[in-house]
Amino acid sequence: MGSRITGVLAAVLLAVLAFAASGQAAPVEQSYQWQATTSGATARTVDITWDLNQTNGYQFGIYDWGGNMAAGQILLGSGAGYVSKLTFSNSGVGTDWMVTFTNTFDGDFTPITLSPFNLGSTSDFGFFFKKDNVYYDTYLMSSNASLTSHNLSKGVDTIDVGLTLNNITFSSPAPPAVPLPGSALLLGSGLLGVFTVGRRRNKALTV
């Protein structure tokens, strides 16, 4: 009876270890659909941070989800306006969603000479990277636990863009899997080893 219970527990531990290992899989570039919340929100903004010295020939921009990336708006990159804040607004039923771009000068957000970007009747949008006149709508994304801060990266020579969100979410795909810490794997392996030793001792006693 004891050996049977030990076998069941060992099988459960193996399943836990397999699940933990799956969480450690290499990240995959994906295309994410973002949107501004449509109810109960007074401010819908995205603050953008990046390293001016590490753009590596990339540009970064926003486009109307389902539309043409080439018709989108470059936000930062070589030769482009450097944008620090996006503000999403809708003046009422039947009106389009507009995105206003502002930048940072001496620590304060001040308007720049870019017209608001029209998203159309819905607030859905996407981000893209551009290099050598080629557009990419897929990228790696890592997020904090509350999904209010994200880091987007593209390319082996990487450009990193940080996003801090206020009433902005992404609707698809699902949030990136958060890998279990290595300590969980070590604990599971240790417990499995204990059960294995115990099972062998039980067998020795019954011989």
C-alpha positions as CSV (number, residue, x, y, z in Angstrom):
1,M,0.0,0.0,0.0
2,G,2.8,2.4,1.0
3,S,4.7,1.8,-2.3
4,R,1.5,2.5,-4.3
5,I,1.0,5.9,-2.5
6,T,4.7,6.7,-3.0
7,G,4.3,6.0,-6.8
8,V,1.2,8.3,-7.0
9,L,3.1,11.1,-5.2
10,A,6.1,10.6,-7.5
11,A,3.9,10.8,-10.6
12,V,2.4,14.1,-9.3
13,L,5.8,15.5,-8.6
14,L,6.9,14.6,-12.1
15,A,3.9,16.4,-13.5
16,V,4.7,19.5,-11.5
17,L,8.3,19.4,-12.7
18,A,7.2,19.1,-16.3
19,F,4.8,22.1,-15.9
20,A,7.6,24.1,-14.3
21,A,10.0,23.2,-17.1
22,S,7.4,24.3,-19.7
23,G,7.4,27.7,-18.0
24,Q,11.1,28.0,-18.7
25,A,10.6,27.7,-22.5
26,A,12.3,30.3,-24.6
27,P,10.1,33.4,-25.2
28,V,8.5,33.8,-28.6
29,E,7.9,37.0,-30.5
30,Q,4.2,37.7,-30.9
31,S,1.9,40.4,-32.2
32,Y,-0.2,42.0,-29.4
33,Q,-3.5,43.8,-29.8
34,W,-3.8,46.8,-27.4
35,Q,-6.8,48.9,-26.5
36,A,-7.8,51.8,-24.3
37,T,-10.5,51.0,-21.7
38,T,-13.9,52.4,-22.8
39,S,-15.7,52.9,-19.4
40,G,-14.9,54.4,-16.1
41,A,-11.6,55.8,-17.2
42,T,-10.7,59.5,-16.9
43,A,-7.1,59.2,-18.3
44,R,-5.9,56.7,-20.8
45,T,-2.1,57.1,-21.3
46,V,1.1,55.2,-22.2
47,D,4.4,56.6,-21.0
48,I,7.3,55.4,-23.2
49,T,11.0,55.1,-22.2
50,W,13.9,54.0,-24.3
51,D,17.7,54.4,-24.6
52,L,18.7,56.9,-27.2
53,N,22.0,55.2,-27.6
54,Q,20.6,51.7,-28.3
55,T,18.1,52.2,-31.1
56,N,20.4,50.2,-33.5
57,G,18.7,51.5,-36.6
58,Y,15.2,50.6,-35.4
59,Q,12.2,52.8,-35.3
60,F,9.1,52.2,-33.1
61,G,5.6,53.2,-33.9
62,I,1.8,52.8,-33.4
63,Y,-0.8,51.7,-36.0
64,D,-4.5,51.2,-36.1
65,W,-5.1,47.5,-35.3
66,G,-6.1,45.6,-38.5
67,G,-4.8,48.5,-40.6
68,N,-1.6,49.1,-42.6
69,M,1.5,49.6,-40.5
70,A,2.9,51.9,-43.2
71,A,0.0,54.2,-42.4
72,G,0.9,54.3,-38.8
73,Q,2.9,56.9,-36.8
74,I,6.6,56.6,-36.0
75,L,7.1,57.5,-32.4
76,L,10.8,57.2,-31.9
77,G,13.9,56.2,-33.7
78,S,16.6,57.6,-36.0
79,G,15.4,60.8,-37.5
80,A,11.9,60.7,-35.9
81,G,10.2,62.7,-33.2
82,Y,11.0,61.3,-29.8
83,V,7.7,60.7,-28.0
84,S,7.3,60.2,-24.2
85,K,3.5,60.0,-23.7
86,L,0.5,58.9,-25.7
87,T,-2.9,60.1,-24.6
88,F,-6.1,58.3,-25.9
89,S,-9.4,60.2,-26.1
90,N,-12.9,59.9,-27.4
91,S,-15.3,62.8,-27.3
92,G,-18.5,60.7,-27.4
93,V,-20.7,58.2,-29.2
94,G,-20.1,58.2,-32.9
95,T,-16.7,59.9,-32.7
96,D,-13.3,58.5,-33.5
97,W,-10.6,57.6,-31.0
98,M,-7.6,60.0,-31.2
99,V,-4.1,59.6,-29.9
100,T,-2.2,62.7,-29.0
101,F,1.6,62.6,-28.8
102,T,3.6,64.7,-26.3
103,N,7.3,64.6,-25.4
104,T,9.5,65.5,-22.4
105,F,11.6,68.6,-22.1
106,D,13.3,69.4,-18.9
107,G,11.1,66.9,-17.1
108,D,7.7,68.3,-18.3
109,F,5.4,66.9,-21.0
110,T,5.0,69.5,-23.7
111,P,3.2,69.3,-27.1
112,I,5.2,68.6,-30.2
113,T,4.3,69.4,-33.8
114,L,2.5,66.1,-34.6
115,S,-1.2,65.9,-35.4
116,P,-3.3,63.5,-33.3
117,F,-3.4,60.0,-34.8
118,N,-6.9,58.7,-35.7
119,L,-7.6,55.1,-34.7
120,G,-11.2,55.1,-36.0
121,S,-14.3,53.9,-34.2
122,T,-12.5,51.6,-31.8
123,S,-9.6,52.0,-29.5
124,D,-7.7,48.9,-30.7
125,F,-4.1,49.5,-31.9
126,G,-0.8,47.8,-32.3
127,F,2.9,48.7,-31.9
128,F,5.5,48.0,-34.6
129,F,9.2,48.1,-35.1
130,K,10.7,49.2,-38.4
131,K,14.2,48.8,-39.8
132,D,15.6,49.2,-43.3
133,N,12.1,50.1,-44.4
134,V,10.7,46.7,-43.2
135,Y,7.9,46.7,-40.7
136,Y,7.6,44.1,-37.9
137,D,4.5,43.7,-35.8
138,T,5.9,40.9,-33.6
139,Y,8.2,41.4,-30.6
140,L,9.2,40.0,-27.3
141,M,7.3,41.3,-24.3
142,S,8.0,41.0,-20.6
143,S,5.5,42.3,-18.0
144,N,5.3,43.0,-14.3
145,A,2.8,41.1,-12.2
146,S,0.1,43.7,-12.3
147,L,0.4,44.1,-16.2
148,T,0.8,47.8,-15.9
149,S,4.4,47.9,-17.1
150,H,5.9,46.2,-20.1
151,N,9.2,45.9,-21.9
152,L,9.1,45.4,-25.7
153,S,12.2,44.3,-27.5
154,K,13.1,43.5,-31.1
155,G,16.1,42.2,-32.9
156,V,19.3,40.4,-32.0
157,D,21.1,43.7,-31.7
158,T,18.2,44.8,-29.5
159,I,16.1,47.9,-29.2
160,D,14.2,48.0,-25.9
161,V,11.1,50.1,-25.3
162,G,9.5,50.4,-21.9
163,L,5.8,51.1,-21.5
164,T,3.9,52.3,-18.4
165,L,0.2,52.0,-18.8
166,N,-2.8,53.9,-17.3
167,N,-6.2,52.4,-18.4
168,I,-4.5,50.7,-21.4
169,T,-4.6,46.9,-21.7
170,F,-3.7,44.3,-24.3
171,S,-6.6,42.0,-25.3
172,S,-4.7,39.3,-27.2
173,P,-2.8,37.0,-27.0
174,A,-2.8,35.9,-23.4
175,P,-0.1,37.5,-21.1
176,P,3.3,35.9,-21.4
177,A,3.8,32.9,-19.1
178,V,5.6,33.8,-15.9
179,P,8.2,31.0,-15.4
180,L,8.4,29.3,-12.0
181,P,11.5,30.3,-10.1
182,G,14.5,27.9,-10.1
183,S,13.9,27.3,-6.4
184,A,10.6,25.6,-7.3
185,L,12.4,23.2,-9.6
186,L,15.0,22.4,-7.0
187,L,12.4,21.8,-4.4
188,G,10.4,19.5,-6.7
189,S,13.6,17.6,-7.6
190,G,14.5,17.2,-4.0
191,L,11.1,15.9,-3.0
192,L,11.1,13.5,-5.9
193,G,14.5,12.2,-4.7
194,V,13.2,11.7,-1.1
195,F,10.2,9.7,-2.4
196,T,12.4,7.6,-4.6
197,V,14.8,6.7,-1.8
198,G,11.8,5.9,0.5
199,R,10.3,3.6,-2.1
200,R,13.6,1.7,-2.5
201,R,13.8,1.3,1.3
202,N,10.3,-0.1,1.4
203,K,11.2,-2.6,-1.3
204,A,14.3,-3.6,0.6
205,L,12.3,-4.2,3.8
206,T,9.7,-6.4,2.0
207,V,12.4,-8.7,0.5
